[in-house]
Amino acid sequence: MASFTQITRRKRTLRHKKAGRKRKLVQSKKSTASYDELFAACGDPGKPAPKAE
């Protein structure tokens, strides 16, 4: 059986890996803007674009 210290170190290592993986997963979900967000400032199709401020 492993020592308590080794078990603790292994748990800590796994927690760090899982935390990093979870953080990256959250970041990747919203890394790019959607089509609607990209072209929202252009106005509706077929109508003139809004005046720039």
N, C-alpha and C positions, 0 to 999 in steps of 0.2 A: 504494500500500500504506500502511496506517495505521502510525503510529509505535508503538514498543513500549509507550510510556506509555499511549496510547489503548487498546491491546489489553488491557493490564493493568487499566485502569480499567473497561473493559467486562466483563471476567471477574469482577472484584470485585463489580460491580453485580449481575450475574446470580447470583453465589453468594449474595449477601444476599437477593435476591428468592426464590430457590429455598429458602433456609434458612427464611425466614419462612413460605413456603407449606407446607413440610414440617412446621414446628412447628404451624401451624394445623390441618393435616390430622390430626396426632396428637391434638391437643386435641379436635377435633370427634368423633373416634371414641368417646370416653368422656365426653361432656358431660352425659349424663343417665343416671340409674340405671335398670336394667332392672325389669320388673314384679316379678320374684322378689326383687330386692334391696329394692325399696320396701316390700313386704309381708311380708318375712321375719320381722319382729318380731311380726307378728300371729298367728303360729302356723298350724297346719293348718286347712283349711276344715272346718267342722262341729264343731270342738272349741273349748272355751273358750280365750280368749286367755291367754297367760302373765301372771302377776302382775307388776306394775310394781315396780321396786326403789326 
